[in-house]
Amino acid sequence: MTERNACIVGGGMCKWGVREASYIDMVQEAAKECLDDIPGLKPKDIDGLLFASAFVGRRSVQANTAPVVAERLGLKPTSICARVDVLCASGSTGILLATGLVESGMSDIVMVVGGEKLYTPERWQVQYDEIAAIDHDWDSPQGIGPPPIWFALTAKEHMKYYGTRREQFGTVSIINYDYGFSNLKGHFQRQLTMDDVLNAAEIAAPLNLYDCCPLSDGSATVIIASEEKAKELSDRPPVYILGGAQTSLHSVTANWPGDHLGDWPHLRLAAEKAYERAKIDSKEVDVAQVHDCFSISEIIELEELGFCPKGEGGPFVESGQTKIGGSIPANTDGGLISCGHPFGATGIRQAMEILKQLQGRATNQIEDAAVGLTHNLSGVNVEHTIVIYSREPRK
Amino acid sequence: MAVSGIPFLEGRYSPTFDLWPIEAKEFNRIHTFYENLREGKFTTTKCKQCGRESYPPRVICPECYSDELQWIELPKKGKVKAVVEKLGGVPICFEPPLIDAWIDLGEGSPVRHVLSRVINCPPESLKEGDEVQLVVFEVPSHPIEIRRETIMAERVFFAFEPAKK
């Protein structure tokens, strides 16, 4: 069977934050924004639905969620109707699966919706629920369900092995808050100084409040379609999905695959596989959305994705390379740190921002952006997911 | 009129909100790990066919898929490689200070590192290079139904503590 090309056609998201709305309310808001972005598309034209959500089963007491979502959105899927859970990478995983379905010819137009309602009536449950987000029987009893402790250890190791300084990962927060200031759909709209970052409440030293992304309620939606359908549906330049990769080398922290915690071979492997599939190298990427669940994560991701040499992520960020005009503008809509993190919706928000960048309609527009990349890690760094987008089809 | 189905479970056990593993032999096939732990032994499984040692313990060998496994002991002492302390705002079910360490069990150990809580340890005293040792403690029991009879299943878990000088 000949493969055909898959494109991302449009996207939309609801307001993220602590919302007075249920997951199914927010899913409807995001889907409306998405179809408003593609005026020619009607719900009846959509033949597939993938719903990305990690916690809807626990927080909203709803298993087999996809038919609930399909019904409320007026969809009648005939090729696929399923929920996807890869925790923080659920949304990107939905996009990768939709790409495969479209490329194979099984689906023509797939809606990928991500959403979480994390803030239920009592706030303690939001963090406590993370006992289910990691390897429960072995890691949760050690107190690392909420992940700051694990990433604080990671930061300490990166500082020890590479000389990274506290101010360097503080810079990540400042830059990403600056980008997110104009994103009214994000969780926060504010700007930070280094004093704000260094003097904020300690979460787990060396990480303070602004080094950590918030958990958020929210939803986001994109449409993935065949090249032919994409050109029918939209007059905007097509944006092709060149491919991606997802690696999982361990689950229990004791089986960490690196030489130390600042060494992420599972991300290097994902990057190698994704670039190979997309037939590009890291130098061709013009704009990236990397998983800044913590400021230190972004620094290590920039290294392992090949945007700077290993160990030099700190000075790289400090010298402004992730800002507009830098060598790899990153998290140009604010990232997780400013937009927030409703797990299943995050990869979809990242895809929307890349789509806008490659179509020249982003708020923080990177001039002539032609190739974009999204990255997520899941849980306490047990899985890595990459998707690569381009204005040109795969070579 | 009393209405059932309200979210207060009237003393009933909700496993989805349990921080600790369900360890009882009626529930899983690696209960030997917890029985060994109760005797102060830190153990895992080794394949009798190919010799692969794996952690955590399993029912099959992840290398050759043999189901003929034996129990072996892990080191009970290790050295701290990195430590993080949370003095306030600890997750529910934990008491401050919550101290976690990345512990090196040494060359030759079937698993080189473990992440563990360090208990019985004053705040701001643990540092890189310090020696720590296994410590076993009881955790809350939970009800389990065995042939229509409900009993309380007792449980233990492990952490590390500063090694005795």
Interface residues (C-beta under 8 A of the other chain):
Chain A: R58 W124 Q127 Y128 E130 I131 A132 H136 D137 W138 D139 S140 P141 Q142 G143 I144 G145 P146 P148 I149 W150 A152 L153 K156 E157 K160 E202 I203 A204 A205 V252 T253 A254 N255 W256 H260 L261
Chain B: T16 F17 L19 W20 P21 Y55 P56 K81 A82 V83 V84 E85 K86 G88 G89 V90 P91 I92 C93 F94 L98 D100 W102 V111 H113 V114 L115 S116 R117 V139 F157 A159
